[in-house]
């Protein structure tokens, strides 16, 4: 696992321009990115980067997210990263409305929020950190699509909140309390079944990932060149929500997932989450709704795109994200009475309320929350 204990900042500036919310995005290259450049948040920086430990350049626009002169904070929460690959990694996810005009740098553009959501359907374009912050937006903003967004001011769209019922937090606490797993760090020399060379650490059994060494040169980064390890998966993953749009309150089916690198071991995840899309890599990844999430019935598929994971830590890591309308076989499970104990139906506002609390909803589910707001294809 990757150990990176410092807390970074993932921040989006949002402002009303031409009568609708816009966010300031960076066209950013990362060493592990698929297709090179992807759309990243306004600020995407580790603590080492923005405190200039490596004596690199200053992080652009950081002043809007730190210190007494920053803008109006609309979203601010600590969120976990991949619990299968990171050891207790968290980042501060923020959305801030700046004070006054903010000029564009050549690598940055103000983009309409509704346009960003359309771009989520483009493979490997909107990066994981941007999706994570978009997944923290409130339900009023998340439900807006197309021209209707112009009727909602930035202030009204971002400050509303919805409280999660106590029964949901109790369900999640029960899952954490009953989790039989215990995790601890051990010396690499004590880990069996792995071979280390000058350029990689690989599993003797051909397990689903390797740790590889890379050397990077980048003229537009705070530091111009460096060497680092990257986690290289053996294939793309799968993350899917089953949803029910019928009825007065649309809902998504979530699962209380156990992952060894999470601080409390358990967070809310998608209905289906695999580290490889060829099937569950472990018995813990398997679930009763896997086949339904992989349906070939295009009439039931609301979202389907292959999106990249963090290119600053992972090498060409990709996940197929899907939102699928559940078939009639789940009708008798909608009340929850017959659902497996680790699954629950939640409304999008309920799920977002848990996101706001931080460290309750995993990064794959936050990405899917962002994808739920993507308008239908043109």
Phi and psi in degrees as a GROMACS rama.xvg file:
@    title "Ramachandran Plot"
@    xaxis  label "Phi"
@    yaxis  label "Psi"
@TYPE xy
-91.0137  126.705  UNK-2
-103.589  114.898  UNK-3
-141.035  83.7814  UNK-4
-71.4625  -19.985  UNK-5
-71.613  152.647  UNK-6
-99.601  119.928  UNK-7
-91.1362  178.77  UNK-8
-117.197  125.457  UNK-9
-115.64  104.937  UNK-10
-127.436  136.493  UNK-11
-113.132  127.069  UNK-12
-84.2349  135.275  UNK-13
-129.114  136.065  UNK-14
-150.203  153.758  UNK-15
-84.5866  121.45  UNK-16
-134.892  131.863  UNK-17
55.7841  33.3829  UNK-18
83.0707  8.12828  UNK-19
-148.332  158.585  UNK-20
-65.9204  133.86  UNK-21
-122.772  150.667  UNK-22
-121.09  148.626  UNK-23
-93.882  113.733  UNK-24
-111.842  151.172  UNK-25
-107.912  136.278  UNK-26
-84.1491  104.621  UNK-27
-124.463  135.774  UNK-28
-97.6437  137.105  UNK-29
-125.921  149.731  UNK-30
-60.9361  -27.1946  UNK-31
-100.164  3.7573  UNK-32
-63.6449  142.164  UNK-33
-81.489  132.984  UNK-34
68.3843  16.7171  UNK-35
77.264  -87.3852  UNK-36
-94.9738  135.311  UNK-37
-133.282  167.227  UNK-38
-86.5637  114.872  UNK-39
-111.142  167.721  UNK-40
-64.2993  172.15  UNK-41
-55.9667  -46.6837  UNK-42
-123.707  126.233  UNK-43
-138.531  93.54  UNK-44
-147.616  138.607  UNK-45
-74.3261  164.886  UNK-46
-60.9702  -38.7521  UNK-47
-60.4503  -37.6876  UNK-48
-67.1304  -52.3953  UNK-49
-78.8098  -16.6857  UNK-50
-92.1811  -0.112171  UNK-51
61.4083  40.3747  UNK-52
-58.8892  -36.6808  UNK-53
-88.7266  11.0802  UNK-54
60.3069  33.8569  UNK-55
-88.6529  -174.816  UNK-56
-71.1464  164.728  UNK-57
-70.0704  149.441  UNK-58
-80.242  119.749  UNK-59
-63.9338  139.706  UNK-60
69.292  8.06908  UNK-61
-61.0588  -31.9362  UNK-62
-60.5762  -21.0115  UNK-63
-78.6348  -10.3504  UNK-64
-117.637  -8.33198  UNK-65
-132.75  155.01  UNK-66
79.7407  172.226  UNK-67
-69.0567  -20.2668  UNK-68
-90.8864  6.21856  UNK-69
-69.1748  167.787  UNK-70
-76.0454  -167.444  UNK-71
-77.2897  120.542  UNK-72
-81.3195  119.604  UNK-73
-103.173  -31.571  UNK-74
-137.979  134.584  UNK-75
-157.249  106.045  UNK-76
-153.625  150.394  UNK-77
-85.9252  129.439  UNK-78
-128.581  145.534  UNK-79
-77.3257  163.263  UNK-80
-114.204  -168.415  UNK-81
-55.6803  115.147  UNK-82
-76.6699  -10.0487  UNK-83
-88.0363  -17.6267  UNK-84
-122.074  -27.2784  UNK-85
-105.728  146.321  UNK-86
-96.7394  102.606  UNK-87
52.2084  45.7529  UNK-88
-88.5417  134.092  UNK-89
-134.998  150.361  UNK-90
-131.311  150.28  UNK-91
-86.0757  114.78  UNK-92
-95.3594  123.075  UNK-93
-134.36  146.252  UNK-94
-127.215  126.034  UNK-95
-131.227  135.968  UNK-96
-93.8388  115.052  UNK-97
-72.4406  160.726  UNK-98
-92.1558  118.412  UNK-99
80.1149  -175.745  UNK-100
-75.3145  144.881  UNK-101
-120.593  118.148  UNK-102
-75.895  147.191  UNK-103
-81.1774  135.411  UNK-104
-85.5174  157.502  UNK-105
-55.9353  -25.7327  UNK-106
-89.2973  1.19551  UNK-107
-124.871  150.484  UNK-108
-144.702  141.645  UNK-109
-77.1119  123.248  UNK-110
-125.708  133.545  UNK-111
-57.557  138.004  UNK-112
-57.7226  -39.735  UNK-113
-65.6325  -31.0209  UNK-114
-70.103  -41.5739  UNK-115
-58.1878  -41.2803  UNK-116
-67.2702  -33.9251  UNK-117
-65.3231  -37.6655  UNK-118
-69.301  -15.7084  UNK-119
-60.3603  -24.0555  UNK-120
-79.977  -5.83258  UNK-121
-91.6045  123.403  UNK-122
-56.4795  133.308  UNK-123
58.0614  36.3712  UNK-124
-110.101  -51.6538  UNK-125
-91.6196  119.471  UNK-126
-76.3679  171.284  UNK-127
-61.4509  -39.0869  UNK-128
-69.2338  -37.4642  UNK-129
-63.9507  -42.7946  UNK-130
-63.1113  -38.5538  UNK-131
-60.7788  -44.402  UNK-132
-70.0913  -41.1465  UNK-133
-58.9188  -34.3102  UNK-134
-69.3431  -11.3123  UNK-135
-91.3728  -5.2653  UNK-136
-69.2273  150.67  UNK-137
-69.8261  163.415  UNK-138
-62.7512  -34.0473  UNK-139
-59.7073  -43.4283  UNK-140
-72.6939  -38.8223  UNK-141
-67.2184  -20.9705  UNK-142
-93.0961  -6.08195  UNK-143
-81.4088  135.165  UNK-144
-140.613  151.28  UNK-145
54.5977  -140.707  UNK-146
-67.7824  -21.2838  UNK-147
-64.0404  -19.7918  UNK-148
-63.7549  -25.8147  UNK-149
-67.0945  -18.6623  UNK-150
-86.1957  -0.747541  UNK-151
-118.182  120.883  UNK-152
-71.9295  159.832  UNK-153
-58.4599  -44.8168  UNK-154
-61.5382  -51.6617  UNK-155
-63.4171  -35.6223  UNK-156
-73.0208  -26.196  UNK-157
-109.266  -14.8681  UNK-158
-95.2599  -15.2813  UNK-159
-66.7621  149.97  UNK-160
-140.696  158.547  UNK-161
-133.21  129.953  UNK-162
-83.2165  139.804  UNK-163
-80.204  137.718  UNK-164
-58.0725  147.151  UNK-165
-60.4983  -30.2269  UNK-166
-61.4913  -32.242  UNK-167
-71.958  -43.9611  UNK-168
-66.5235  -35.0886  UNK-169
-65.4105  -39.2441  UNK-170
-60.2759  -44.2544  UNK-171
-68.3093  -40.2456  UNK-172
-64.3817  -39.0119  UNK-173
-58.5643  -43.201  UNK-174
-63.5218  -39.3664  UNK-175
-67.8216  -40.7733  UNK-176
-66.651  -35.5714  UNK-177
-89.4116  -3.77962  UNK-178
-64.024  124.45  UNK-179
-83.535  -7.0917  UNK-180
-73.6611  147.871  UNK-181
-135.286  136.269  UNK-182
-128.866  147.913  UNK-183
-154.013  154.867  UNK-184
-79.2068  141.996  UNK-185
-131.27  157.741  UNK-186
-61.3873  141.891  UNK-187
-57.2145  -33.0916  UNK-188
-63.8832  -20.6684  UNK-189
-91.3969  -3.8755  UNK-190
-87.6109  120.482  UNK-191
-90.3862  153.789  UNK-192
87.7258  11.9294  UNK-193
-125.81  145.789  UNK-194
-120.478  133.259  UNK-195
-109.52  131.09  UNK-196
-118.826  -172.01  UNK-197
-68.2398  -20.6938  UNK-198
-122.956  -5.18704  UNK-199
-161.594  161.185  UNK-200
-119.427  117.213  UNK-201
-129.394  148.164  UNK-202
-77.3658  136.662  UNK-203
-63.2842  -27.2335  UNK-204
-88.9954  2.36341  UNK-205
72.3805  34.9545  UNK-206
-56.8248  175.317  UNK-207
-76.1705  0.572793  UNK-208
-152.563  163.372  UNK-209
-128.949  160.328  UNK-210
-105.815  121.487  UNK-211
-118.714  156.823  UNK-212
-101.305  136.208  UNK-213
-133.539  151.468  UNK-214
-115.731  133.266  UNK-215
-123.836  139.568  UNK-216
-126.933  127.537  UNK-217
-147.522  115.354  UNK-218
-73.0975  -17.091  UNK-219
-105.75  6.91499  UNK-220
-95.6098  166.633  UNK-221
-59.0343  -38.8368  UNK-222
-114.008  133.554  UNK-223
-79.2282  -26.4365  UNK-224
-153.638  149.177  UNK-225
-165.213  168.971  UNK-226
-122.162  147.019  UNK-227
-160.451  161.247  UNK-228
-86.5287  150.213  UNK-229
-131.349  142.845  UNK-230
-85.4219  123.623  UNK-231
-111.954  104.579  UNK-232
-67.1508  157.184  UNK-233
-82.6831  -12.8488  UNK-234
-169.787  177.468  UNK-235
-81.0539  155.764  UNK-236
-96.1424  -175.285  UNK-237
-139.594  131.77  UNK-238
-138.045  126.729  UNK-239
-143.139  139.759  UNK-240
-102.063  131.517  UNK-241
-87.8612  137.956  UNK-242
-133.481  161.11  UNK-243
-128.936  111.247  UNK-244
-87.8069  -19.3132  UNK-245
-69.4109  153.033  UNK-246
92.7137  174.253  UNK-247
-69.5604  -26.3856  UNK-248
-128.95  104.85  UNK-249
-62.0635  145.54  UNK-250
-137.388  158.284  UNK-251
-122.272  150.28  UNK-252
-96.3431  120.661  UNK-253
-115.899  165.188  UNK-254
-131.233  137.63  UNK-255
-76.9639  107.889  UNK-256
-104.562  138.246  UNK-257
-99.2273  126.678  UNK-258
-137.643  134.972  UNK-259
-65.1056  -24.3057  UNK-260
-91.7734  -3.59495  UNK-261
-74.5732  146.861  UNK-262
-58.4957  -43.3693  UNK-263
-105.281  12.7566  UNK-264
70.5932  -26.853  UNK-265
-127.875  130.785  UNK-266
-140.745  166.997  UNK-267
-75.3183  128.892  UNK-268
-125.968  -176.868  UNK-269
-65.0362  170.472  UNK-270
-58.1493  -45.152  UNK-271
-128.238  131.051  UNK-272
-145.139  112.146  UNK-273
-118.883  149.929  UNK-274
-81.671  -12.8538  UNK-275
-139.828  138.605  UNK-276
-83.0121  5.25721  UNK-277
-86.0872  -5.20986  UNK-278
143.813  166.917  UNK-279
-59.3318  130.167  UNK-280
-78.6299  -23.9021  UNK-281
-137.634  160.38  UNK-282
-58.3576  -30.1818  UNK-283
-67.1899  -25.5416  UNK-284
-79.4004  -21.8123  UNK-285
-72.2476  148.104  UNK-286
-152.698  169.862  UNK-287
-76.3177  -8.30391  UNK-288
-113.37  14.8752  UNK-289
-59.9673  -48.8448  UNK-290
-63.1314  -38.9068  UNK-291
-65.0278  -36.9919  UNK-292
-68.8982  -22.6012  UNK-293
-98.885  17.5019  UNK-294
-53.2025  145.573  UNK-295
-94.5009  2.34896  UNK-296
-77.2681  98.7317  UNK-297
-63.5191  -23.2083  UNK-298
-65.7572  -22.1316  UNK-299
-99.4473  -5.11511  UNK-300
-92.3252  114.293  UNK-301
-89.8219  -27.1304  UNK-302
-151.361  138.404  UNK-303
-158.114  108.555  UNK-304
-151.783  151.994  UNK-305
-98.7107  116.464  UNK-306
-120.828  148.486  UNK-307
-81.5993  150.712  UNK-308
-94.3063  -175.077  UNK-309
-57.7966  108.374  UNK-310
-73.8285  -10.6812  UNK-311
-82.9795  -12.6667  UNK-312
-128.984  -20.9067  UNK-313
-120.304  144.895  UNK-314
-99.1591  110.243  UNK-315
51.8973  40.2389  UNK-316
-81.025  128.354  UNK-317
-135.944  149.109  UNK-318
-131.88  136.594  UNK-319
-85.246  115.535  UNK-320
-100.468  129.167  UNK-321
-134.975  143.792  UNK-322
-122.866  119.652  UNK-323
-125.436  131.297  UNK-324
-69.8782  122.327  UNK-325
-65.392  145.554  UNK-326
-83.8221  178.015  UNK-327
-64.3658  -16.268  UNK-328
-62.8694  -18.4773  UNK-329
-94.5581  0.573475  UNK-330
-56.637  -40.4974  UNK-331
-80.6682  1.19989  UNK-332
-106.132  -0.153735  UNK-333
-66.3492  -27.6574  UNK-334
-81.1783  -4.81852  UNK-335
84.4724  -9.11428  UNK-336
-63.7245  -32.9823  UNK-337
-110.696  7.51335  UNK-338
-70.0064  145.952  UNK-339
-54.8725  150.729  UNK-340
-61.0094  -25.8521  UNK-341
-92.0643  9.79111  UNK-342
-117.835  147.522  UNK-343
-147.59  146.191  UNK-344
-86.4328  128.548  UNK-345
-128.219  147.475  UNK-346
-76.5756  159.503  UNK-347
-61.0387  -43.2405  UNK-348
-60.1548  -38.1891  UNK-349
-62.9638  -42.6569  UNK-350
-66.9875  -41.6476  UNK-351
-64.9134  -35.8412  UNK-352
-60.3576  -34.8827  UNK-353
-73.7661  -33.0508  UNK-354
-60.1415  -44.1989  UNK-355
-57.5476  -32.2829  UNK-356
-71.3707  -20.0515  UNK-357
80.9241  140.115  UNK-358
59.1609  28.846  UNK-359
-113.499  -29.9824  UNK-360
-123.961  126.175  UNK-361
-75.3632  171.314  UNK-362
-68.3462  -32.3349  UNK-363
-67.102  -40.4097  UNK-364
-68.9507  -34.1117  UNK-365
-66.3415  -39.4619  UNK-366
-60.0038  -43.7536  UNK-367
-66.0304  -33.3609  UNK-368
-60.2072  -41.9186  UNK-369
-63.0953  -41.7208  UNK-370
-66.1464  -29.9813  UNK-371
-60.9555  -27.5478  UNK-372
-87.1603  -2.19266  UNK-373
-69.2042  126.167  UNK-374
-61.9047  159.142  UNK-375
-59.777  154.304  UNK-376
-58.7414  147.194  UNK-377
